[in-house]
């Protein structure tokens, strides 16, 4: 019997379009003999829609027209099963579109990758691919991630964090940044990916402008020392806290001081053609390839010793953060000191980093199978844990809410 697999993508995120590309790539590579694939597109208004057309990249050139061809739907736990139901519910007839065995979120950015969608699926009792709620949330928050990794001996750059409310006094924020960090300084929204809102400041005037830009995309920003002699190296990890393995390394090419959104997704833009097709090593020819369109060198031109150092750090960070499935971990090498620092983790990386596994002989279809197997393994492990037990507390509770409301015995 084939597994009913609900692939979720889109969402209220600045990386919405990237998610669509990543998801349709994966749908194109999933083994149709093993899975009944149910594509569920999440609009920027957080509405769910499904149809065959939702799995076709060409349909996203006109999203309003796509939605008219699709059914609005909702996931619901009913009769002991999780089902995808038509919404609004029909008074007559069957509202069930399909039962769902496993969810596969292929989403990027805030409101979806950060544990929000994972928490929804967890509440439904639906097994899902990828990191759990905690790992997703920690991986998205760059400051929290750095704190956890630093406490576990993983090298990260020092930083300073600011909330938008603190920027009401910009001079104080600038003073505090300059007291801790030397220029150049890189400014990042604390919970975004795809290089959105990231910029480099070389002096106080530029720093203020970078902070203003960062706060357009997030309520919290991070400042850290920008490495001037920088080499960026990325590595993917597949597994869970019991066992994890590292992929081949890549060195992405950038056209500025930082790897930009344009470098990642528009560098070889030629129009999206067949986004559900796999993509290519070393740079695809169209933006339809998502992260696979980034110009890169695979394997990265580093020594054997440095390769193993980075791969070992990647696995350690993945397991310290409690990750599951596939993540991509981005590293920085400071050429002046020859020191490796972990930059960030992407718990649902663009294109699911399939291009980093192919050089090791792991085909995209196999990678997807292993991710789904890990989700089912986690479900089996969770089923062995006691989350609730029967008590007679409510049965013997006297007075109810009325008694509690009128009680004078408890004070805060």
C-alpha beads as a LAMMPS data file, in Angstrom:
LAMMPS data file: protein, C-alpha beads

412 atoms
411 bonds

1 atom types
1 bond types

-500.0 500.0 xlo xhi
-500.0 500.0 ylo yhi
-500.0 500.0 zlo zhi

Masses

1 110.0

Atoms # bond

1 1 1 0.000 0.000 0.000
2 1 1 1.365 3.398 -0.940
3 1 1 1.968 6.058 1.714
4 1 1 -0.341 9.046 1.432
5 1 1 2.152 11.883 1.499
6 1 1 0.995 15.489 1.904
7 1 1 3.633 17.910 0.569
8 1 1 3.152 21.373 2.089
9 1 1 4.771 24.451 0.553
10 1 1 4.463 28.229 0.164
11 1 1 3.266 30.143 3.206
12 1 1 3.445 33.657 4.608
13 1 1 7.172 34.152 4.125
14 1 1 9.539 36.272 2.074
15 1 1 10.865 32.939 0.791
16 1 1 7.443 31.884 -0.486
17 1 1 8.438 31.512 -4.142
18 1 1 11.639 29.650 -3.266
19 1 1 9.534 27.166 -1.297
20 1 1 7.335 26.524 -4.336
21 1 1 10.383 25.737 -6.456
22 1 1 11.940 23.462 -3.814
23 1 1 8.688 21.566 -3.292
24 1 1 7.943 21.008 -6.964
25 1 1 11.488 19.770 -7.490
26 1 1 10.923 17.210 -4.743
27 1 1 7.486 16.184 -6.036
28 1 1 9.080 15.490 -9.392
29 1 1 11.626 13.166 -7.784
30 1 1 9.439 11.273 -5.283
31 1 1 8.915 7.593 -6.063
32 1 1 5.334 7.359 -7.344
33 1 1 5.278 3.598 -6.709
34 1 1 5.722 4.265 -2.957
35 1 1 3.715 7.449 -2.413
36 1 1 0.355 8.936 -3.263
37 1 1 1.413 12.569 -3.407
38 1 1 -1.010 15.249 -2.256
39 1 1 0.348 18.741 -3.073
40 1 1 -0.920 21.424 -0.696
41 1 1 -0.074 25.013 -1.562
42 1 1 -0.194 27.516 1.316
43 1 1 -0.953 31.039 0.105
44 1 1 0.652 34.176 1.504
45 1 1 -2.580 34.553 3.478
46 1 1 -2.003 31.116 5.050
47 1 1 -4.891 29.451 3.201
48 1 1 -4.477 25.830 2.067
49 1 1 -5.303 24.719 -1.493
50 1 1 -4.870 21.437 -3.309
51 1 1 -5.210 20.194 -6.892
52 1 1 -3.156 18.390 -9.501
53 1 1 -2.320 21.820 -10.937
54 1 1 -0.644 22.783 -7.649
55 1 1 2.197 20.438 -8.622
56 1 1 2.825 22.228 -11.962
57 1 1 5.341 25.095 -11.945
58 1 1 3.764 26.816 -14.964
59 1 1 0.527 27.352 -13.005
60 1 1 2.294 29.712 -10.577
61 1 1 2.640 32.357 -13.253
62 1 1 -1.000 33.176 -12.471
63 1 1 -1.768 32.234 -8.880
64 1 1 -5.348 33.630 -8.805
65 1 1 -6.176 31.399 -11.770
66 1 1 -4.485 28.448 -10.049
67 1 1 -6.596 28.905 -6.934
68 1 1 -9.788 28.857 -9.008
69 1 1 -8.757 25.448 -10.348
70 1 1 -7.974 24.191 -6.846
71 1 1 -9.960 23.286 -3.749
72 1 1 -9.480 25.132 -0.508
73 1 1 -8.816 22.579 2.214
74 1 1 -7.877 22.013 5.832
75 1 1 -6.121 19.231 7.739
76 1 1 -8.149 17.764 10.576
77 1 1 -7.810 14.899 13.030
78 1 1 -11.123 13.067 12.783
79 1 1 -12.185 9.495 13.589
80 1 1 -8.647 8.672 14.683
81 1 1 -7.126 9.707 11.352
82 1 1 -5.687 12.878 9.922
83 1 1 -7.579 13.845 6.809
84 1 1 -7.476 16.585 4.236
85 1 1 -10.990 18.018 4.063
86 1 1 -12.717 20.435 1.724
87 1 1 -13.297 23.832 3.262
88 1 1 -15.821 25.370 3.731
89 1 1 -17.469 22.055 4.618
90 1 1 -20.292 20.916 2.361
91 1 1 -23.639 20.255 4.012
92 1 1 -24.186 17.276 1.749
93 1 1 -21.736 14.862 0.237
94 1 1 -18.253 13.747 1.185
95 1 1 -15.839 16.382 2.493
96 1 1 -12.821 14.059 2.574
97 1 1 -10.251 14.738 -0.129
98 1 1 -7.780 12.197 1.210
99 1 1 -6.463 10.530 4.326
100 1 1 -2.906 11.616 5.142
101 1 1 -0.209 9.317 6.548
102 1 1 2.776 11.683 6.556
103 1 1 3.297 15.397 5.959
104 1 1 6.368 16.687 4.133
105 1 1 6.817 20.422 4.812
106 1 1 9.083 21.952 2.160
107 1 1 8.863 25.518 3.371
108 1 1 11.398 28.259 3.969
109 1 1 11.484 31.186 6.366
110 1 1 9.405 32.676 9.134
111 1 1 5.859 31.521 9.885
112 1 1 6.531 28.106 8.335
113 1 1 10.097 26.788 8.789
114 1 1 10.488 28.241 12.287
115 1 1 8.421 25.622 14.127
116 1 1 5.050 27.249 13.464
117 1 1 3.892 24.766 10.842
118 1 1 5.619 21.916 12.686
119 1 1 3.656 22.751 15.842
120 1 1 0.400 22.636 13.882
121 1 1 1.251 19.212 12.474
122 1 1 2.340 18.008 15.900
123 1 1 -0.974 19.107 17.414
124 1 1 -2.839 17.193 14.709
125 1 1 -0.857 14.062 15.574
126 1 1 0.444 13.840 12.016
127 1 1 3.985 12.493 11.454
128 1 1 6.064 14.966 9.480
129 1 1 9.414 15.058 7.746
130 1 1 12.230 17.183 9.101
131 1 1 13.084 18.924 12.346
132 1 1 10.679 18.989 15.270
133 1 1 9.259 22.166 16.799
134 1 1 12.215 22.957 19.065
135 1 1 14.962 22.310 16.520
136 1 1 13.061 24.286 13.879
137 1 1 12.616 27.286 16.187
138 1 1 16.194 27.264 17.447
139 1 1 17.598 26.791 13.955
140 1 1 15.640 29.785 12.668
141 1 1 16.682 32.145 15.468
142 1 1 20.322 32.926 14.695
143 1 1 20.998 34.341 18.165
144 1 1 19.536 31.387 20.066
145 1 1 21.295 28.999 17.684
146 1 1 24.648 30.684 18.325
147 1 1 24.096 30.526 22.081
148 1 1 23.329 26.794 22.037
149 1 1 26.228 25.973 19.733
150 1 1 28.721 28.104 21.659
151 1 1 27.698 26.367 24.892
152 1 1 28.493 23.050 23.196
153 1 1 31.909 24.014 21.881
154 1 1 30.949 24.707 18.254
155 1 1 32.850 27.795 17.000
156 1 1 30.641 30.798 16.154
157 1 1 31.348 34.524 15.834
158 1 1 30.546 36.862 18.722
159 1 1 27.517 39.032 18.108
160 1 1 25.153 41.601 19.588
161 1 1 21.352 41.382 19.303
162 1 1 18.827 44.214 19.179
163 1 1 15.029 44.407 19.293
164 1 1 13.134 46.921 17.175
165 1 1 11.994 48.707 20.336
166 1 1 15.644 49.447 21.186
167 1 1 16.127 51.158 17.827
168 1 1 13.887 53.957 19.076
169 1 1 17.244 55.271 20.321
170 1 1 19.454 54.525 17.301
171 1 1 22.508 56.315 18.695
172 1 1 22.537 54.021 21.721
173 1 1 22.284 50.954 19.468
174 1 1 25.144 52.253 17.323
175 1 1 27.267 52.981 20.404
176 1 1 26.687 49.498 21.833
177 1 1 27.539 47.844 18.537
178 1 1 30.754 49.817 18.111
179 1 1 31.743 49.052 21.723
180 1 1 31.677 45.314 20.974
181 1 1 32.490 44.989 17.278
182 1 1 35.027 46.508 14.887
183 1 1 34.070 47.446 11.344
184 1 1 33.122 46.057 8.951
185 1 1 29.944 44.788 10.627
186 1 1 27.358 42.482 9.083
187 1 1 23.699 43.042 10.002
188 1 1 21.154 40.203 9.755
189 1 1 17.482 39.755 10.588
190 1 1 17.614 37.164 13.363
191 1 1 15.041 34.800 11.868
192 1 1 15.200 34.971 8.072
193 1 1 17.010 32.935 5.442
194 1 1 17.987 33.262 1.770
195 1 1 20.138 36.294 2.674
196 1 1 17.044 38.522 2.893
197 1 1 17.737 41.781 4.751
198 1 1 21.462 41.065 5.213
199 1 1 23.936 43.873 4.582
200 1 1 27.459 45.020 5.495
201 1 1 28.400 48.312 7.162
202 1 1 31.851 49.868 6.988
203 1 1 31.176 52.884 9.198
204 1 1 28.595 54.350 11.573
205 1 1 26.473 55.915 8.844
206 1 1 26.242 52.660 6.907
207 1 1 25.527 50.743 10.109
208 1 1 22.479 52.880 10.814
209 1 1 21.199 52.327 7.270
210 1 1 21.796 48.565 7.529
211 1 1 19.895 48.392 10.818
212 1 1 16.996 50.318 9.334
213 1 1 16.883 47.867 6.442
214 1 1 17.141 44.834 8.728
215 1 1 14.211 45.993 10.839
216 1 1 12.033 46.093 7.707
217 1 1 12.094 42.302 7.667
218 1 1 12.278 41.310 11.333
219 1 1 11.632 42.654 14.818
220 1 1 15.046 41.430 15.960
221 1 1 18.420 41.863 14.253
222 1 1 21.899 40.559 14.841
223 1 1 25.220 42.339 14.339
224 1 1 28.514 40.487 14.081
225 1 1 32.023 41.109 12.800
226 1 1 32.219 40.717 9.033
227 1 1 35.106 38.540 7.916
228 1 1 36.962 40.391 5.166
229 1 1 39.060 37.484 3.854
230 1 1 36.109 35.122 3.681
231 1 1 35.579 31.719 2.140
232 1 1 32.095 30.235 2.494
233 1 1 31.698 26.476 2.659
234 1 1 28.380 24.630 2.948
235 1 1 27.679 21.086 4.061
236 1 1 24.444 19.115 4.326
237 1 1 23.663 16.583 7.059
238 1 1 21.176 13.706 6.898
239 1 1 19.956 11.790 9.930
240 1 1 18.740 12.323 13.474
241 1 1 20.191 12.469 16.985
242 1 1 20.987 8.735 16.887
243 1 1 22.924 8.743 13.635
244 1 1 23.838 11.438 11.140
245 1 1 26.178 11.723 8.184
246 1 1 27.637 14.609 6.228
247 1 1 27.454 15.311 2.505
248 1 1 30.084 16.593 0.136
249 1 1 31.143 20.229 0.602
250 1 1 30.408 23.129 -1.718
251 1 1 31.950 26.554 -2.129
252 1 1 29.300 28.982 -3.450
253 1 1 30.381 31.877 -5.650
254 1 1 29.196 35.352 -4.747
255 1 1 29.285 38.667 -6.576
256 1 1 29.521 40.927 -3.527
257 1 1 30.714 40.864 0.079
258 1 1 27.877 38.560 1.029
259 1 1 26.053 35.783 -0.769
260 1 1 22.851 37.546 -1.767
261 1 1 19.319 36.372 -2.566
262 1 1 20.100 37.147 -6.215
263 1 1 23.272 35.032 -6.115
264 1 1 21.315 32.126 -4.635
265 1 1 18.220 32.146 -6.825
266 1 1 18.604 34.536 -9.758
267 1 1 22.233 34.154 -10.703
268 1 1 21.489 32.193 -13.850
269 1 1 17.973 33.418 -14.327
270 1 1 16.493 32.357 -17.583
271 1 1 12.916 31.707 -16.569
272 1 1 11.572 28.743 -14.673
273 1 1 11.250 25.709 -16.871
274 1 1 9.914 22.535 -15.332
275 1 1 10.678 23.299 -11.712
276 1 1 9.629 19.790 -10.749
277 1 1 12.666 18.408 -12.538
278 1 1 15.709 17.665 -10.468
279 1 1 18.147 20.466 -11.191
280 1 1 21.884 20.073 -11.698
281 1 1 25.254 19.895 -10.034
282 1 1 27.402 22.954 -10.151
283 1 1 24.711 25.370 -11.275
284 1 1 21.542 24.909 -13.294
285 1 1 20.505 27.118 -16.164
286 1 1 17.311 28.575 -14.831
287 1 1 15.800 30.024 -11.703
288 1 1 13.413 27.049 -11.795
289 1 1 16.217 25.068 -10.186
290 1 1 16.000 27.009 -6.899
291 1 1 19.142 26.698 -4.782
292 1 1 20.487 24.323 -7.430
293 1 1 20.847 27.373 -9.720
294 1 1 23.535 28.876 -7.475
295 1 1 26.982 28.877 -9.034
296 1 1 29.207 26.719 -6.879
297 1 1 32.225 24.466 -6.833
298 1 1 31.626 20.865 -5.730
299 1 1 33.699 19.469 -4.099
300 1 1 34.902 22.610 -2.366
301 1 1 38.608 23.334 -2.943
302 1 1 39.806 22.606 0.600
303 1 1 42.338 20.186 2.020
304 1 1 41.328 16.683 3.091
305 1 1 41.897 17.680 6.726
306 1 1 39.756 20.812 6.431
307 1 1 37.025 18.839 4.633
308 1 1 36.807 16.335 7.481
309 1 1 36.947 19.111 10.102
310 1 1 33.946 20.868 8.547
311 1 1 31.986 17.666 7.989
312 1 1 32.532 16.619 11.616
313 1 1 31.471 20.069 12.871
314 1 1 28.364 19.907 10.699
315 1 1 27.277 16.567 12.159
316 1 1 28.009 17.761 15.693
317 1 1 25.978 20.950 15.242
318 1 1 23.093 19.017 13.629
319 1 1 22.877 16.642 16.586
320 1 1 23.449 19.303 19.269
321 1 1 20.444 21.187 17.871
322 1 1 18.344 18.002 17.765
323 1 1 17.757 18.092 14.011
324 1 1 16.075 15.470 11.862
325 1 1 15.918 14.826 8.136
326 1 1 18.163 16.999 5.983
327 1 1 19.673 20.339 6.973
328 1 1 22.327 22.497 5.333
329 1 1 24.951 24.060 7.572
330 1 1 26.902 27.049 6.301
331 1 1 30.453 27.709 7.454
332 1 1 32.895 30.601 7.126
333 1 1 36.678 30.353 6.908
334 1 1 38.560 33.444 8.082
335 1 1 41.550 33.619 5.760
336 1 1 43.486 35.883 8.119
337 1 1 43.417 33.393 11.002
338 1 1 42.608 30.187 9.070
339 1 1 39.724 29.615 11.499
340 1 1 36.426 27.893 10.729
341 1 1 33.182 29.326 12.142
342 1 1 29.663 27.981 11.823
343 1 1 27.523 30.698 10.265
344 1 1 23.973 29.294 10.278
345 1 1 21.828 26.221 9.802
346 1 1 18.990 25.838 7.322
347 1 1 16.638 23.216 8.748
348 1 1 14.750 22.974 5.436
349 1 1 17.376 24.008 2.883
350 1 1 16.625 25.236 -0.606
351 1 1 16.280 22.293 -3.009
352 1 1 16.760 20.114 0.112
353 1 1 20.477 20.260 -0.777
354 1 1 20.111 17.231 -3.058
355 1 1 23.041 18.451 -5.162
356 1 1 25.397 17.928 -2.183
357 1 1 24.438 14.255 -1.914
358 1 1 24.645 13.261 -5.567
359 1 1 28.502 13.397 -5.570
360 1 1 28.423 10.740 -2.819
361 1 1 26.161 8.500 -4.889
362 1 1 22.915 9.353 -3.071
363 1 1 20.254 10.062 -5.675
364 1 1 17.558 12.655 -4.932
365 1 1 14.854 9.971 -4.889
366 1 1 16.814 7.988 -2.286
367 1 1 17.436 11.117 -0.210
368 1 1 13.682 11.814 -0.088
369 1 1 12.957 8.193 0.887
370 1 1 15.412 8.403 3.768
371 1 1 13.896 11.647 5.019
372 1 1 10.436 10.059 5.078
373 1 1 11.801 6.946 6.807
374 1 1 13.307 9.175 9.512
375 1 1 9.916 10.830 10.065
376 1 1 8.258 7.447 10.533
377 1 1 11.081 6.309 12.829
378 1 1 10.541 9.379 15.030
379 1 1 6.828 8.623 15.165
380 1 1 7.525 5.072 16.346
381 1 1 9.851 6.391 19.047
382 1 1 7.288 8.963 20.184
383 1 1 4.574 6.307 20.336
384 1 1 6.671 4.518 22.957
385 1 1 6.665 7.603 25.229
386 1 1 3.887 8.290 27.716
387 1 1 2.444 11.759 27.085
388 1 1 -0.728 11.456 29.136
389 1 1 -2.369 9.220 31.705
390 1 1 -5.807 8.816 33.218
391 1 1 -6.499 10.545 36.542
392 1 1 -9.570 11.386 38.592
393 1 1 -8.504 15.002 39.286
394 1 1 -11.425 16.554 37.393
395 1 1 -13.876 13.980 38.689
396 1 1 -13.056 14.863 42.288
397 1 1 -12.600 18.602 41.737
398 1 1 -15.166 20.480 43.812
399 1 1 -16.459 23.952 43.038
400 1 1 -15.354 24.128 39.424
401 1 1 -14.540 27.421 37.754
402 1 1 -17.028 29.306 39.899
403 1 1 -15.230 28.276 43.067
404 1 1 -11.857 29.194 41.623
405 1 1 -13.085 32.603 40.500
406 1 1 -14.473 33.435 43.922
407 1 1 -11.512 32.095 45.869
408 1 1 -9.731 34.528 48.169
409 1 1 -7.060 32.078 49.159
410 1 1 -4.684 32.503 46.202
411 1 1 -2.746 35.636 45.418
412 1 1 -0.269 36.360 42.634

Bonds

1 1 1 2
2 1 2 3
3 1 3 4
4 1 4 5
5 1 5 6
6 1 6 7
7 1 7 8
8 1 8 9
9 1 9 10
10 1 10 11
11 1 11 12
12 1 12 13
13 1 13 14
14 1 14 15
15 1 15 16
16 1 16 17
17 1 17 18
18 1 18 19
19 1 19 20
20 1 20 21
21 1 21 22
22 1 22 23
23 1 23 24
24 1 24 25
25 1 25 26
26 1 26 27
27 1 27 28
28 1 28 29
29 1 29 30
30 1 30 31
31 1 31 32
32 1 32 33
33 1 33 34
34 1 34 35
35 1 35 36
36 1 36 37
37 1 37 38
38 1 38 39
39 1 39 40
40 1 40 41
41 1 41 42
42 1 42 43
43 1 43 44
44 1 44 45
45 1 45 46
46 1 46 47
47 1 47 48
48 1 48 49
49 1 49 50
50 1 50 51
51 1 51 52
52 1 52 53
53 1 53 54
54 1 54 55
55 1 55 56
56 1 56 57
57 1 57 58
58 1 58 59
59 1 59 60
60 1 60 61
61 1 61 62
62 1 62 63
63 1 63 64
64 1 64 65
65 1 65 66
66 1 66 67
67 1 67 68
68 1 68 69
69 1 69 70
70 1 70 71
71 1 71 72
72 1 72 73
73 1 73 74
74 1 74 75
75 1 75 76
76 1 76 77
77 1 77 78
78 1 78 79
79 1 79 80
80 1 80 81
81 1 81 82
82 1 82 83
83 1 83 84
84 1 84 85
85 1 85 86
86 1 86 87
87 1 87 88
88 1 88 89
89 1 89 90
90 1 90 91
91 1 91 92
92 1 92 93
93 1 93 94
94 1 94 95
95 1 95 96
96 1 96 97
97 1 97 98
98 1 98 99
99 1 99 100
100 1 100 101
101 1 101 102
102 1 102 103
103 1 103 104
104 1 104 105
105 1 105 106
106 1 106 107
107 1 107 108
108 1 108 109
109 1 109 110
110 1 110 111
111 1 111 112
112 1 112 113
113 1 113 114
114 1 114 115
115 1 115 116
116 1 116 117
117 1 117 118
118 1 118 119
119 1 119 120
120 1 120 121
121 1 121 122
122 1 122 123
123 1 123 124
124 1 124 125
125 1 125 126
126 1 126 127
127 1 127 128
128 1 128 129
129 1 129 130
130 1 130 131
131 1 131 132
132 1 132 133
133 1 133 134
134 1 134 135
135 1 135 136
136 1 136 137
137 1 137 138
138 1 138 139
139 1 139 140
140 1 140 141
141 1 141 142
142 1 142 143
143 1 143 144
144 1 144 145
145 1 145 146
146 1 146 147
147 1 147 148
148 1 148 149
149 1 149 150
150 1 150 151
151 1 151 152
152 1 152 153
153 1 153 154
154 1 154 155
155 1 155 156
156 1 156 157
157 1 157 158
158 1 158 159
159 1 159 160
160 1 160 161
161 1 161 162
162 1 162 163
163 1 163 164
164 1 164 165
165 1 165 166
166 1 166 167
167 1 167 168
168 1 168 169
169 1 169 170
170 1 170 171
171 1 171 172
172 1 172 173
173 1 173 174
174 1 174 175
175 1 175 176
176 1 176 177
177 1 177 178
178 1 178 179
179 1 179 180
180 1 180 181
181 1 181 182
182 1 182 183
183 1 183 184
184 1 184 185
185 1 185 186
186 1 186 187
187 1 187 188
188 1 188 189
189 1 189 190
190 1 190 191
191 1 191 192
192 1 192 193
193 1 193 194
194 1 194 195
195 1 195 196
196 1 196 197
197 1 197 198
198 1 198 199
199 1 199 200
200 1 200 201
201 1 201 202
202 1 202 203
203 1 203 204
204 1 204 205
205 1 205 206
206 1 206 207
207 1 207 208
208 1 208 209
209 1 209 210
210 1 210 211
211 1 211 212
212 1 212 213
213 1 213 214
214 1 214 215
215 1 215 216
216 1 216 217
217 1 217 218
218 1 218 219
219 1 219 220
220 1 220 221
221 1 221 222
222 1 222 223
223 1 223 224
224 1 224 225
225 1 225 226
226 1 226 227
227 1 227 228
228 1 228 229
229 1 229 230
230 1 230 231
231 1 231 232
232 1 232 233
233 1 233 234
234 1 234 235
235 1 235 236
236 1 236 237
237 1 237 238
238 1 238 239
239 1 239 240
240 1 240 241
241 1 241 242
242 1 242 243
243 1 243 244
244 1 244 245
245 1 245 246
246 1 246 247
247 1 247 248
248 1 248 249
249 1 249 250
250 1 250 251
251 1 251 252
252 1 252 253
253 1 253 254
254 1 254 255
255 1 255 256
256 1 256 257
257 1 257 258
258 1 258 259
259 1 259 260
260 1 260 261
261 1 261 262
262 1 262 263
263 1 263 264
264 1 264 265
265 1 265 266
266 1 266 267
267 1 267 268
268 1 268 269
269 1 269 270
270 1 270 271
271 1 271 272
272 1 272 273
273 1 273 274
274 1 274 275
275 1 275 276
276 1 276 277
277 1 277 278
278 1 278 279
279 1 279 280
280 1 280 281
281 1 281 282
282 1 282 283
283 1 283 284
284 1 284 285
285 1 285 286
286 1 286 287
287 1 287 288
288 1 288 289
289 1 289 290
290 1 290 291
291 1 291 292
292 1 292 293
293 1 293 294
294 1 294 295
295 1 295 296
296 1 296 297
297 1 297 298
298 1 298 299
299 1 299 300
300 1 300 301
301 1 301 302
302 1 302 303
303 1 303 304
304 1 304 305
305 1 305 306
306 1 306 307
307 1 307 308
308 1 308 309
309 1 309 310
310 1 310 311
311 1 311 312
312 1 312 313
313 1 313 314
314 1 314 315
315 1 315 316
316 1 316 317
317 1 317 318
318 1 318 319
319 1 319 320
320 1 320 321
321 1 321 322
322 1 322 323
323 1 323 324
324 1 324 325
325 1 325 326
326 1 326 327
327 1 327 328
328 1 328 329
329 1 329 330
330 1 330 331
331 1 331 332
332 1 332 333
333 1 333 334
334 1 334 335
335 1 335 336
336 1 336 337
337 1 337 338
338 1 338 339
339 1 339 340
340 1 340 341
341 1 341 342
342 1 342 343
343 1 343 344
344 1 344 345
345 1 345 346
346 1 346 347
347 1 347 348
348 1 348 349
349 1 349 350
350 1 350 351
351 1 351 352
352 1 352 353
353 1 353 354
354 1 354 355
355 1 355 356
356 1 356 357
357 1 357 358
358 1 358 359
359 1 359 360
360 1 360 361
361 1 361 362
362 1 362 363
363 1 363 364
364 1 364 365
365 1 365 366
366 1 366 367
367 1 367 368
368 1 368 369
369 1 369 370
370 1 370 371
371 1 371 372
372 1 372 373
373 1 373 374
374 1 374 375
375 1 375 376
376 1 376 377
377 1 377 378
378 1 378 379
379 1 379 380
380 1 380 381
381 1 381 382
382 1 382 383
383 1 383 384
384 1 384 385
385 1 385 386
386 1 386 387
387 1 387 388
388 1 388 389
389 1 389 390
390 1 390 391
391 1 391 392
392 1 392 393
393 1 393 394
394 1 394 395
395 1 395 396
396 1 396 397
397 1 397 398
398 1 398 399
399 1 399 400
400 1 400 401
401 1 401 402
402 1 402 403
403 1 403 404
404 1 404 405
405 1 405 406
406 1 406 407
407 1 407 408
408 1 408 409
409 1 409 410
410 1 410 411
411 1 411 412
